Amino acid sequence: MKKIIYTITSVALLFSMLLASCTKDFTKINTDPNNTPNALPQQLLAPALVNTLSYNLIRNRNFNNELMQVSVDLSDAEGKVFRYDFRASWADYTYNGWYSELTNFKDIYKIANQELNYNKSFIGISLICQTWVYSMLTDTYGDIPYFRSNLAKDSAVYEPPFDRQKDIYLDMFSKLEQANELLKANKDIPANSDPVFSGNISRWRKFGNSLYLRLLMRISGKPDVAANCIAKIKEIVDLKPGDYPLMTTVDESAILKWTGGGPYTSPLMGVREQDFRQPGIASFFIDHLVAWNDPRIDQTQWTGTNNRWGIATYSGAYLGVPSGYAQGENPVKKSYFLSTTSAVTLMNEPLTGIMMNVAELKFILAEAAVKGWISGAADTYYNDGALLSIKQWLPNWAVPITTFLTNADMAWDNSATPDQKMERIHLLKYYALFLTDMQQWFEYRRTGHPVLPKGAGMMNNGVMPARMTYPVYVQSTNPTNYKAAIAAQGPDVISTQVWWQKP
């Protein structure tokens, strides 16, 4: 069985690396890095980023969006995610895919540390990318193999132990500290090896520190680490901003743009057109945008008949369907995401390869300001987040953000209660996180915001699932460590809270 696991892992890695040999855009040398002793970091980075974002986008579409009332896969069948009902097999795709790409990111670190290839920039980028992927893994599953994961090939560790989420987070913080120091040298890398920042190391450093704030905020509610998290947030933002540069503009957002050339084709293009347009758009998602007269779905902003996000109207209006409806209600599908490739739709939109955008960062800072952790004005961060969230999609949009928010009845209110302020921040943040892996789900689990309506057909006692279960095969291939993990964390079910969710 151990040999089978290693073989499956190797095949997955080989498949992901074959992507690198499809186009000269990845490297100047068309080779399969896994089958050459001369693999270099610049050969590994682009395919690892493309593959990871491909896993993210597919699960964003058919898992996160269903849980978070972006879309509704209308059916009375069992196992519908929008009803908080999903099969254990859902776990395999991201678990296998993310761990596969971690091997590539770790190889970048290992090779860039060799004397002949020593490169601080690639080492720092590797640490940031490892943290990015590990954070998605642990936020999805809870306790996971971390310190001794991905060692089957080099060290014959076929049954890695599961590490506690608290320990994982603290080590991820250490990785981001190291990356920030390494990237101070600001030595750029080949532009064609980096489809996110085109080799601009200062932007990688800003992304790493912005990611740091995302993760600090995520565990800031845990009493045993809260004081340290709050102190670190203040250090990054107020006390040592020169030592921890952050993203400030849309251009600095960590987004891999799908140009349509070779492997830089959106994975959503691989979804059959009839399948892409099958889910209806949820009422929660579309109703706010309509009420706000949001320009991201305003057809007057564009030539032709399609809006930026490619949303179809129903009888001339944008209308959604309720999520979580009971079996037998059978609502009619109304608006949906268009699947034509003859205009801009989400299938071919270049901007969907989102790792983290600057609008998310601004809303993190708004929350920190409301809680009194940093000295900045919450309304300024809030307004900036709202503006940059729109500017990401509409760079030429010129309406003053205060005018837009006032007309949308979403203007900042200093007299509101802390909970009302959190709801307002996280409702706008919900749209800023659109298409960003499963961050909407993670943030809802952390905060309970934005408040989502509860349909009569929801399962799991109407409570948002707290995690994905571990892949079923882990029970047989790593039984001792699997049993230890569930003994420590709780039963391997979707209602078991991960460490940062527990009171």
SETOR-16236 format. One line per field, with one value per residue (C-alpha): residue number from 1; residue in one letter; x, y, z. Coordinates in steps of 0.02 Angstrom, whole numbers. Layout:
k: (NUM,...)
r: (A,...)
px: (X,...)
py: (Y,...)
pz: (Z,...)
//
This chain:
k: (1,2,3,4,5,6,7,8,9,10,11,12,13,14,15,16,17,18,19,20,21,22,23,24,25,26,27,28,29,30,31,32,33,34,35,36,37,38,39,40,41,42,43,44,45,46,47,48,49,50,51,52,53,54,55,56,57,58,59,60,61,62,63,64,65,66,67,68,69,70,71,72,73,74,75,76,77,78,79,80,81,82,83,84,85,86,87,88,89,90,91,92,93,94,95,96,97,98,99,100,101,102,103,104,105,106,107,108,109,110,111,112,113,114,115,116,117,118,119,120,121,122,123,124,125,126,127,128,129,130,131,132,133,134,135,136,137,138,139,140,141,142,143,144,145,146,147,148,149,150,151,152,153,154,155,156,157,158,159,160,161,162,163,164,165,166,167,168,169,170,171,172,173,174,175,176,177,178,179,180,181,182,183,184,185,186,187,188,189,190,191,192,193,194,195,196,197,198,199,200,201,202,203,204,205,206,207,208,209,210,211,212,213,214,215,216,217,218,219,220,221,222,223,224,225,226,227,228,229,230,231,232,233,234,235,236,237,238,239,240,241,242,243,244,245,246,247,248,249,250,251,252,253,254,255,256,257,258,259,260,261,262,263,264,265,266,267,268,269,270,271,272,273,274,275,276,277,278,279,280,281,282,283,284,285,286,287,288,289,290,291,292,293,294,295,296,297,298,299,300,301,302,303,304,305,306,307,308,309,310,311,312,313,314,315,316,317,318,319,320,321,322,323,324,325,326,327,328,329,330,331,332,333,334,335,336,337,338,339,340,341,342,343,344,345,346,347,348,349,350,351,352,353,354,355,356,357,358,359,360,361,362,363,364,365,366,367,368,369,370,371,372,373,374,375,376,377,378,379,380,381,382,383,384,385,386,387,388,389,390,391,392,393,394,395,396,397,398,399,400,401,402,403,404,405,406,407,408,409,410,411,412,413,414,415,416,417,418,419,420,421,422,423,424,425,426,427,428,429,430,431,432,433,434,435,436,437,438,439,440,441,442,443,444,445,446,447,448,449,450,451,452,453,454,455,456,457,458,459,460,461,462,463,464,465,466,467,468,469,470,471,472,473,474,475,476,477,478,479,480,481,482,483,484,485,486,487,488,489,490,491,492,493,494,495,496,497,498,499,500,501,502,503)
r: (M,K,K,I,I,Y,T,I,T,S,V,A,L,L,F,S,M,L,L,A,S,C,T,K,D,F,T,K,I,N,T,D,P,N,N,T,P,N,A,L,P,Q,Q,L,L,A,P,A,L,V,N,T,L,S,Y,N,L,I,R,N,R,N,F,N,N,E,L,M,Q,V,S,V,D,L,S,D,A,E,G,K,V,F,R,Y,D,F,R,A,S,W,A,D,Y,T,Y,N,G,W,Y,S,E,L,T,N,F,K,D,I,Y,K,I,A,N,Q,E,L,N,Y,N,K,S,F,I,G,I,S,L,I,C,Q,T,W,V,Y,S,M,L,T,D,T,Y,G,D,I,P,Y,F,R,S,N,L,A,K,D,S,A,V,Y,E,P,P,F,D,R,Q,K,D,I,Y,L,D,M,F,S,K,L,E,Q,A,N,E,L,L,K,A,N,K,D,I,P,A,N,S,D,P,V,F,S,G,N,I,S,R,W,R,K,F,G,N,S,L,Y,L,R,L,L,M,R,I,S,G,K,P,D,V,A,A,N,C,I,A,K,I,K,E,I,V,D,L,K,P,G,D,Y,P,L,M,T,T,V,D,E,S,A,I,L,K,W,T,G,G,G,P,Y,T,S,P,L,M,G,V,R,E,Q,D,F,R,Q,P,G,I,A,S,F,F,I,D,H,L,V,A,W,N,D,P,R,I,D,Q,T,Q,W,T,G,T,N,N,R,W,G,I,A,T,Y,S,G,A,Y,L,G,V,P,S,G,Y,A,Q,G,E,N,P,V,K,K,S,Y,F,L,S,T,T,S,A,V,T,L,M,N,E,P,L,T,G,I,M,M,N,V,A,E,L,K,F,I,L,A,E,A,A,V,K,G,W,I,S,G,A,A,D,T,Y,Y,N,D,G,A,L,L,S,I,K,Q,W,L,P,N,W,A,V,P,I,T,T,F,L,T,N,A,D,M,A,W,D,N,S,A,T,P,D,Q,K,M,E,R,I,H,L,L,K,Y,Y,A,L,F,L,T,D,M,Q,Q,W,F,E,Y,R,R,T,G,H,P,V,L,P,K,G,A,G,M,M,N,N,G,V,M,P,A,R,M,T,Y,P,V,Y,V,Q,S,T,N,P,T,N,Y,K,A,A,I,A,A,Q,G,P,D,V,I,S,T,Q,V,W,W,Q,K,P)
px: (0,143,215,44,33,206,164,3,94,230,105,13,175,226,59,73,248,203,110,278,333,183,240,394,303,347,533,657,690,546,579,488,574,530,626,785,923,947,778,786,666,618,556,449,367,245,169,151,57,-53,-97,-135,-247,-335,-380,-435,-549,-637,-676,-721,-851,-931,-901,-869,-997,-1130,-1098,-1085,-1242,-1158,-1238,-1366,-1348,-1535,-1585,-1679,-1541,-1442,-1266,-1302,-1176,-1297,-1397,-1241,-1240,-1087,-1003,-836,-765,-767,-612,-493,-477,-400,-309,-218,-194,-127,-6,54,97,179,310,349,356,469,582,602,661,779,858,872,966,1100,1268,1268,1088,1077,941,860,715,660,684,572,440,441,408,264,186,207,118,-20,-54,-34,-153,-287,-259,-271,-417,-510,-470,-401,-252,-149,23,138,311,342,231,294,441,395,522,669,647,524,397,241,135,164,93,-46,10,-99,-169,-99,77,52,-1,145,266,182,211,394,402,328,451,594,523,508,692,751,655,731,874,745,835,713,691,660,495,441,458,331,153,93,216,329,482,448,514,451,274,304,363,206,98,188,159,-22,-48,30,-108,-242,-178,-148,-327,-391,-328,-341,-498,-406,-370,-203,-130,-237,-119,28,-76,-141,34,102,-36,3,190,163,39,86,256,365,275,441,497,333,278,99,-3,-76,-142,-241,-85,1,-136,-76,-171,-115,-193,-260,-198,-268,-96,-47,-60,-115,-291,-420,-468,-648,-630,-617,-793,-924,-1027,-1192,-1120,-1050,-1218,-1318,-1315,-1428,-1362,-1417,-1532,-1412,-1272,-1370,-1497,-1366,-1282,-1447,-1498,-1330,-1334,-1163,-1062,-991,-1158,-1216,-1230,-1220,-1036,-998,-1024,-1127,-1249,-1140,-1085,-914,-955,-1058,-1226,-1383,-1543,-1713,-1858,-1746,-1693,-1558,-1650,-1587,-1653,-1655,-1516,-1553,-1730,-1820,-1835,-1993,-2000,-1919,-1887,-1862,-1684,-1668,-1503,-1347,-1165,-1152,-1041,-1012,-831,-875,-880,-804,-878,-806,-754,-624,-603,-414,-432,-499,-328,-337,-219,-255,-313,-282,-467,-463,-314,-407,-554,-435,-366,-542,-584,-422,-460,-637,-565,-439,-287,-214,-219,-292,-471,-591,-697,-545,-495,-677,-698,-532,-584,-749,-665,-522,-642,-733,-575,-503,-638,-673,-509,-586,-736,-742,-889,-832,-840,-930,-1066,-1083,-1091,-1217,-1331,-1314,-1357,-1188,-1099,-992,-1082,-972,-1122,-1159,-1126,-966,-1069,-1157,-988,-924,-1077,-1050,-863,-888,-1033,-923,-775,-884,-887,-702,-667,-772,-672,-533,-520,-626,-590,-774,-808,-659,-706,-888,-833,-721,-843,-1021,-1027,-1107,-1269,-1336,-1521,-1563,-1668,-1787,-1694,-1523,-1445,-1310,-1439,-1432,-1253,-1120,-1001,-841,-724,-705,-677,-511,-503,-570,-409,-311,-400,-319,-153,-109,-219,-116,-93,-271,-339,-225,-286,-470,-436,-356,-468,-634,-737,-699,-863,-909,-976,-811,-737,-555,-445,-468,-657,-672,-716)
py: (0,119,89,123,290,339,289,389,540,525,511,665,761,705,760,931,954,903,1068,1153,1075,1134,1311,1418,1542,1440,1425,1445,1259,1143,1002,903,962,802,697,799,814,996,1065,1247,1350,1453,1292,1242,1402,1439,1266,1249,1415,1373,1201,1263,1401,1276,1168,1325,1388,1222,1199,1382,1358,1195,1197,1369,1456,1329,1342,1531,1564,1627,1489,1350,1183,1157,977,869,739,694,762,941,1060,1207,1104,1075,896,830,663,614,600,790,791,704,836,977,865,772,923,1041,913,874,1055,1073,951,1072,1224,1130,1078,1262,1293,1145,1185,1372,1329,1232,1316,1325,1387,1490,1621,1716,1769,1594,1535,1675,1645,1460,1497,1612,1487,1344,1448,1494,1311,1243,1376,1321,1139,1167,1288,1158,999,1053,954,893,821,971,955,785,795,771,664,501,521,590,510,366,443,360,385,563,616,745,906,1017,1170,1288,1222,1235,1417,1465,1386,1469,1636,1589,1551,1720,1808,1720,1762,1946,1951,1855,1964,2124,2094,2133,2030,2004,1835,1797,1876,1726,1611,1711,1728,1824,1969,1949,1931,2085,2034,2187,2133,1956,2030,2136,1985,1883,2015,2040,1852,1863,1984,1869,1724,1826,1887,1711,1647,1810,1749,1609,1666,1575,1667,1823,1942,1892,1904,2076,2137,2072,2153,2319,2295,2263,2404,2540,2512,2445,2475,2501,2328,2247,2327,2284,2287,2459,2457,2341,2311,2240,2110,1931,1879,1759,1825,1695,1762,1615,1566,1385,1333,1509,1462,1473,1302,1359,1341,1155,1149,1099,1251,1169,1122,1296,1380,1245,1318,1465,1619,1629,1768,1822,1853,1943,2041,2149,2192,2244,2346,2436,2466,2386,2426,2250,2188,2350,2318,2503,2495,2383,2372,2228,2128,2054,2123,2101,1944,1870,1857,1816,1912,1831,1922,2073,2076,2001,1876,1735,1579,1545,1433,1287,1264,1107,956,966,1155,1155,1341,1402,1445,1628,1720,1614,1636,1638,1510,1590,1619,1750,1886,1914,1789,1704,1558,1661,1810,1842,1904,1747,1678,1765,1721,1878,2050,2220,2245,2096,2174,2339,2251,2158,2327,2396,2254,2280,2467,2436,2322,2455,2352,2480,2668,2693,2751,2608,2709,2749,2566,2519,2647,2596,2413,2451,2557,2437,2289,2375,2446,2270,2236,2413,2511,2664,2676,2858,2873,2934,2785,2884,2927,2746,2684,2817,2777,2592,2624,2551,2707,2688,2730,2769,2758,2577,2436,2333,2188,2300,2365,2187,2142,2290,2255,2071,2094,2199,2084,1938,2017,2061,1876,1819,1684,1679,1491,1457,1617,1665,1501,1519,1696,1652,1511,1632,1777,1722,1866,1908,1838,1710,1663,1486,1380,1248,1111,1136,986,975,1054,1210,1246,1293,1144,1175,1071,941,766,682,577,403,319,403,288,135,207,305,222,253,438,457,386,498,649,619,577,748,853,764,648,652,736,903,973,954,1127,1158,1232,1415,1396,1317,1433)
pz: (0,39,-133,-209,-118,-176,-354,-353,-284,-414,-555,-491,-482,-656,-726,-645,-710,-886,-890,-885,-1048,-1146,-1177,-1183,-1071,-918,-953,-1093,-1086,-1128,-1006,-874,-714,-619,-745,-755,-626,-677,-625,-573,-468,-620,-701,-553,-495,-635,-655,-465,-457,-607,-539,-363,-428,-539,-389,-298,-435,-465,-280,-264,-399,-343,-155,-80,-190,-145,43,39,-64,-221,-323,-305,-396,-406,-374,-252,-256,-101,-74,-125,-49,-39,87,193,130,41,17,93,-83,-95,15,-104,-240,-141,-17,-154,-264,-132,-61,-237,-268,-98,-160,-301,-189,-68,-212,-256,-78,-79,-248,-213,-54,-147,-162,-351,-361,-202,-224,-80,-188,-234,-55,7,-127,-85,100,56,-63,60,191,69,26,203,269,146,196,382,369,265,363,532,597,449,410,411,486,406,254,75,130,44,-95,3,174,146,266,200,355,416,584,592,676,783,698,829,798,610,623,731,610,461,548,564,378,335,449,361,190,236,285,132,11,81,-42,-179,-311,-453,-538,-723,-771,-875,-724,-622,-691,-538,-517,-671,-559,-452,-281,-188,-233,-173,-8,7,-30,103,236,183,195,368,422,350,454,612,603,576,744,840,928,1020,1199,1211,1060,1047,1137,1028,868,912,958,793,692,777,746,560,532,658,736,595,430,343,395,338,173,123,-35,-69,-249,-361,-465,-311,-283,-298,-454,-589,-748,-868,-1034,-1131,-1196,-1169,-986,-937,-985,-847,-778,-790,-977,-945,-875,-1004,-1053,-1007,-837,-806,-829,-739,-562,-529,-441,-259,-203,-66,-191,-325,-223,-135,-300,-375,-224,-226,-414,-409,-567,-575,-642,-723,-909,-948,-899,-1048,-1234,-1301,-1198,-1062,-894,-816,-719,-860,-771,-869,-834,-809,-890,-903,-720,-610,-501,-392,-308,-120,-57,58,-4,50,-62,-164,-174,-347,-374,-551,-601,-644,-665,-692,-743,-932,-1017,-1185,-1235,-1365,-1231,-1059,-937,-785,-895,-987,-868,-845,-665,-581,-529,-361,-218,-117,-170,-92,-52,66,155,178,258,374,427,448,568,664,679,743,876,926,880,759,752,578,548,517,396,287,275,243,104,26,29,-56,-189,-227,-235,-378,-458,-475,-604,-665,-663,-745,-628,-570,-450,-277,-161,-25,-152,-204,-24,28,-119,-78,105,150,211,366,528,677,794,747,869,848,781,656,598,578,474,360,340,306,187,73,107,48,-125,-118,-85,-234,-327,-196,-158,-1,95,104,194,310,359,389,504,598,615,576,451,336,406,282,271,325,207,270,179,260,345,480,597,491,548,422,399,496,389,254,315,280,120,153,94,236,358,279,221,378,510,667,636,574,737,837,739,769,951,971,858,868,757,571,525,449,613,710,731,693,830,785,784,955,1100)
//
